[in-house]
């Protein structure tokens, strides 16, 4: 059994219109949401051993905020291929993972489509299709290795958006 925690980066800043998209940081709301997500994951025992993260600043900062709420031990791997990746690229990256519980952090629109295609049954949430900032899907896969994972194989375990944690 393998578990995937699939998270879209938290809310980022648009304060500097001249800044390259890749370099945009999280805003205050995004920083708070990332911290909330870390506490939510820990409270449910969703603890990644390996983190596959887009190399954009906002995804790295999302992981940094999340990780403060988790026990140490996850290996962070910045993956340039995940920056604005589509579902096929995301699946290719996931298939090279080695930990039993993997967290992947990425961007829309690719991450929303990836989430939709991964699970056999989508969560009952009006937010799932949009996959807003901070959206997090937890899905299990009945496979021996990630190399065997494919679209439609995931079983939805949980789904949350930061606003639901705050409520």
C-alpha positions in Angstrom: 0.0 0.0 0.0 1.2 3.5 -0.9 -0.2 6.8 0.1 0.0 10.2 -1.8 -0.6 13.6 -0.2 -1.3 15.9 -3.2 -1.1 19.6 -2.3 -1.4 22.7 -4.3 0.8 25.5 -3.1 -0.8 28.0 -0.6 -1.9 31.5 -1.5 0.9 33.5 -3.1 1.7 37.2 -3.4 1.0 39.3 -6.4 2.4 42.5 -4.8 5.2 42.9 -7.3 3.9 42.7 -10.9 7.4 42.7 -12.3 8.4 39.6 -10.4 8.9 36.4 -12.3 6.1 33.9 -11.7 8.6 31.3 -10.5 9.8 33.6 -7.8 6.5 34.7 -6.2 6.5 34.1 -2.4 3.5 33.2 -0.2 1.5 36.0 1.2 0.5 36.1 4.9 -2.7 34.2 4.3 -0.7 31.5 2.4 1.9 31.2 5.2 -0.9 30.8 7.8 -2.7 28.2 5.6 0.6 26.2 5.1 1.0 26.0 8.9 -2.6 25.0 9.3 -2.2 22.2 6.7 0.9 20.9 8.6 -1.1 20.7 11.8 -4.0 19.1 10.1 -1.8 16.4 8.4 -0.1 15.6 11.7 -3.4 15.4 13.6 -4.5 12.7 11.2 -1.3 10.8 11.0 -0.7 11.7 7.3 3.1 11.9 7.5 5.1 11.9 4.3 8.5 10.3 4.1 9.4 11.9 0.8 8.3 15.3 -0.5 8.4 15.9 -4.3 8.1 19.7 -4.7 8.0 22.0 -7.6 11.1 24.3 -7.5 9.0 27.4 -7.5 9.4 29.6 -4.4 5.7 29.4 -3.4 5.7 25.6 -3.4 8.9 25.4 -1.4 7.5 28.0 1.1 4.3 25.9 1.3 6.3 22.8 2.3 8.4 24.9 4.8 5.2 26.0 6.5 3.7 22.5 6.5 6.8 20.9 7.7 6.9 22.9 10.9 3.8 21.0 12.1 5.2 17.6 11.2 7.8 15.4 12.9 11.2 15.6 11.2 12.2 12.9 8.8 10.7 13.7 5.4 13.2 14.0 2.5 12.6 17.1 0.4 13.3 16.9 -3.4 12.8 20.0 -5.4 11.7 18.9 -8.9 11.8 21.5 -11.7 9.7 19.2 -13.8 6.7 19.8 -11.4 6.7 23.6 -12.1 3.3 24.0 -14.0 3.4 20.3 -14.9 0.5 18.5 -16.5 -0.9 15.2 -15.2 1.3 12.9 -17.3 4.5 14.6 -16.1 3.3 14.5 -12.5 2.6 10.8 -12.8 6.0 10.2 -14.3 7.6 12.0 -11.3 5.5 10.1 -8.8 6.4 6.7 -10.4 10.0 7.4 -9.4 9.1 7.9 -5.7 10.5 5.5 -3.1 8.7 6.3 0.2 5.5 4.6 1.3 3.9 8.0 2.0 4.8 10.7 -0.6 3.7 14.3 -0.6 3.7 16.1 -3.9 3.4 19.9 -4.2 2.5 21.6 -7.4 0.4 24.1 -9.4 -2.9 24.5 -11.2 -4.2 23.7 -13.7 -2.1 20.6 -13.8 -2.6 19.5 -10.2 -6.4 19.7 -10.4 -6.5 17.5 -13.4 -3.9 15.1 -11.9 -6.0 14.8 -8.8 -9.2 14.2 -10.8 -7.5 11.5 -13.0 -5.8 9.7 -10.1 -8.7 8.7 -8.0 -11.4 6.2 -8.9 -14.0 8.2 -7.0 -13.6 11.9 -6.4 -14.2 13.4 -2.9 -17.7 14.9 -2.2 -16.5 18.5 -2.1 -17.5 21.5 -4.3 -13.8 22.6 -4.0 -12.3 19.5 -5.5 -12.8 20.4 -9.2 -11.3 23.9 -8.6 -8.5 22.6 -6.4 -7.9 26.1 -4.8 -4.7 27.1 -3.2 -3.7 24.8 -0.4 -6.2 22.1 -1.5 -4.9 18.7 -0.3 -6.0 15.2 -1.4 -4.9 12.1 0.5 -5.2 9.0 -1.6 -4.1 5.4 -1.2 -2.9 3.1 -3.9 -2.9 -0.7 -3.7 0.5 -1.1 -5.4 3.9 -2.6 -4.3 5.9 0.2 -5.9 5.0 3.7 -7.1 6.1 2.5 -10.6 2.8 0.5 -10.7 0.6 3.6 -9.9 -1.7 4.8 -12.6 -4.7 7.0 -13.3 -8.0 5.8 -11.7 -6.2 3.6 -9.1 -6.3 6.0 -6.2 -8.7 5.6 -3.3 -9.7 8.9 -1.7 -8.9 8.9 2.0 -9.4 12.6 2.7 -9.6 16.0 1.1 -9.3 19.5 2.7 -8.9 23.1 1.7 -7.4 25.6 4.2 -10.7 27.5 4.7 -12.2 24.3 6.1 -9.4 24.0 8.6 -9.9 27.6 9.8 -13.7 27.1 10.3 
